[in-house]
Amino acid sequence: MAMMKFCNRAGCNKLVPLGVKYCDAHTVVRAAENKERQKAYDTYHRNQEAKAFYNSREWQYTRVAVLARDNNIDIYLYVTEGRVIHADTVHHIIELSEDYTKRCDMDNLISVSETTHSAIGVAYNDKKKKAYMQEKLRECLREYKNRFAVQGV
C-alpha cells in the first residue's frame, strides 16, 4: 500500500497518497479559489502595462525565439549544476519595471524552469542578492552561448 498523508485543507481528515496535496473534493475548491484570487490580483494589483506586454504578439514571438535559442533547457541549472531540466519560463534579467526598453532584448532574456524562476524571484527581493543574481544570470547566458557557439543572438 502506498504511503498516505492527510489532505492539506485545514480540518480535512481524508487520506491522500504522499505527493498529492489535496483530496478530490478540495482539489476542485482550491482551483476555484486560485482562479478568483488571480482575477482579483489582475484587477487591483497587476501592472497593466506589463500585463498588456505579456499578452502581446511581440512577447509571444520573442519568448518562442528565446526558448528555441536555449534548446528549451534551464540555462541556469545547466551551467551551474550540469543538469538538463526543461525550461518553461523566459526570465527578464533586468526586469520590465527597471528598464522597459530591454523587454525583448535577447541578451536580457534567459530560459529557466518554473522552480528556478521562483528561486530567482526570492533572490530579487534583496538588493544585494538581486545584483549578484543578475550578474550570475548574465554569466550563465554568456557561458552557454560560448559552449554552443550560438550564432546571431
C-alpha positions as CSV (number, residue, x, y, z in Angstrom):
1,M,0.0,0.0,0.0
2,A,1.3,3.5,-0.9
3,M,2.3,5.9,1.8
4,M,-0.6,8.2,2.8
5,K,-1.0,11.6,4.4
6,F,-3.8,14.0,5.3
7,C,-5.3,16.4,2.8
8,N,-3.6,19.9,3.1
9,R,-7.0,21.6,3.5
10,A,-7.4,22.7,7.2
11,G,-9.8,20.5,9.0
12,C,-10.0,17.8,6.3
13,N,-9.2,14.3,7.6
14,K,-9.2,12.4,4.3
15,L,-6.1,10.5,3.4
16,V,-4.3,11.1,0.1
17,P,-1.2,9.5,-1.4
18,L,2.1,11.0,-0.5
19,G,2.9,13.7,-3.1
20,V,-0.7,14.7,-3.6
21,K,-1.7,17.9,-1.8
22,Y,-5.5,17.7,-1.7
23,C,-8.3,15.2,-1.7
24,D,-10.6,15.1,-4.7
25,A,-13.2,17.4,-3.0
26,H,-10.7,20.1,-2.1
27,T,-8.7,20.0,-5.4
28,V,-11.8,21.5,-7.1
29,V,-12.3,24.0,-4.4
30,R,-8.7,25.0,-4.4
31,A,-8.7,25.6,-8.2
32,A,-11.8,27.8,-7.9
33,E,-10.2,29.8,-5.1
34,N,-7.0,30.3,-7.1
35,K,-8.9,31.5,-10.1
36,E,-10.8,34.0,-8.0
37,R,-7.6,35.2,-6.3
38,Q,-5.9,35.7,-9.7
39,K,-8.8,37.6,-11.0
40,A,-8.7,40.0,-8.0
41,Y,-4.9,40.4,-8.4
42,D,-5.3,41.2,-12.1
43,T,-7.9,43.8,-11.3
44,Y,-6.3,45.6,-8.3
45,H,-2.6,44.9,-8.2
46,R,-1.1,43.7,-11.5
47,N,0.9,46.2,-13.6
48,Q,-1.4,46.7,-16.5
49,E,1.4,47.8,-18.9
50,A,3.3,44.6,-18.1
51,K,0.1,42.5,-18.5
52,A,-0.5,44.0,-21.9
53,F,3.1,43.3,-23.0
54,Y,3.0,39.7,-21.8
55,N,-0.3,39.2,-23.8
56,S,1.2,40.8,-26.9
57,R,2.3,39.1,-30.1
58,E,5.7,40.7,-29.8
59,W,6.3,38.9,-26.5
60,Q,4.9,35.6,-27.8
61,Y,7.3,35.6,-30.7
62,T,10.3,36.7,-28.5
63,R,9.5,34.0,-25.9
64,V,9.4,31.3,-28.5
65,A,12.7,32.5,-30.0
66,V,14.5,32.6,-26.6
67,L,13.3,29.1,-25.7
68,A,14.4,27.8,-29.2
69,R,17.8,29.6,-28.8
70,D,18.3,27.9,-25.4
71,N,17.1,24.5,-26.6
72,N,14.2,24.6,-24.1
73,I,16.6,23.9,-21.2
74,D,17.1,25.7,-17.9
75,I,20.3,27.6,-18.7
76,Y,21.0,28.5,-15.0
77,L,20.9,24.9,-13.8
78,Y,22.7,23.6,-16.9
79,V,25.7,26.0,-16.4
80,T,25.8,26.0,-12.6
81,E,25.0,22.3,-11.9
82,G,25.3,20.5,-15.2
83,R,21.7,19.4,-15.1
84,V,19.4,19.4,-18.1
85,I,15.9,20.5,-17.0
86,H,13.1,21.5,-19.3
87,A,12.6,25.3,-19.3
88,D,9.0,26.6,-19.4
89,T,9.7,30.2,-18.5
90,V,11.6,33.1,-20.0
91,H,13.1,35.4,-17.4
92,H,14.0,39.1,-17.8
93,I,17.4,39.5,-16.2
94,I,16.7,43.3,-15.9
95,E,13.1,43.4,-15.0
96,L,10.4,45.3,-17.1
97,S,9.9,47.7,-14.2
98,E,13.5,48.6,-14.2
99,D,14.1,49.1,-18.0
100,Y,11.1,48.6,-20.3
101,T,13.3,49.1,-23.4
102,K,15.0,45.8,-22.7
103,R,11.7,43.9,-22.8
104,C,12.7,42.0,-26.0
105,D,16.4,42.3,-25.8
106,M,17.7,38.7,-26.4
107,D,20.7,39.4,-24.2
108,N,18.4,40.3,-21.3
109,L,16.3,37.1,-21.6
110,I,17.2,33.6,-20.3
111,S,15.2,30.3,-20.3
112,V,14.6,28.8,-16.9
113,S,12.3,26.3,-15.2
114,E,9.4,27.4,-13.0
115,T,11.4,26.3,-9.9
116,T,14.5,28.3,-10.9
117,H,12.3,31.3,-11.7
118,S,10.8,31.2,-8.2
119,A,14.3,31.0,-6.7
120,I,15.4,33.9,-8.8
121,G,12.4,35.9,-7.6
122,V,13.3,35.2,-4.0
123,A,16.9,36.5,-4.7
124,Y,15.5,39.6,-6.4
125,N,13.7,40.6,-3.2
126,D,17.1,41.5,-1.6
127,K,19.0,44.3,-3.4
128,K,22.5,42.7,-2.8
129,K,21.3,39.3,-3.8
130,K,19.5,40.7,-6.8
131,A,22.6,42.4,-8.2
132,Y,24.6,39.2,-7.6
133,M,21.9,37.0,-9.2
134,Q,21.6,39.3,-12.3
135,E,25.3,39.1,-12.8
136,K,25.2,35.3,-12.3
137,L,22.4,35.0,-14.9
138,R,24.4,37.1,-17.4
139,E,27.4,35.0,-16.8
140,C,25.4,31.8,-17.3
141,L,24.0,33.1,-20.6
142,R,27.5,34.0,-21.8
143,E,28.9,30.6,-20.8
144,Y,26.0,28.8,-22.5
145,K,26.5,30.8,-25.7
146,N,30.3,30.1,-25.7
147,R,29.8,26.4,-25.2
148,F,27.4,26.0,-28.0
149,A,28.6,28.9,-30.2
150,V,25.1,30.2,-30.6
151,Q,25.1,32.4,-33.6
152,G,23.1,35.6,-34.3
153,V,22.0,36.2,-30.7
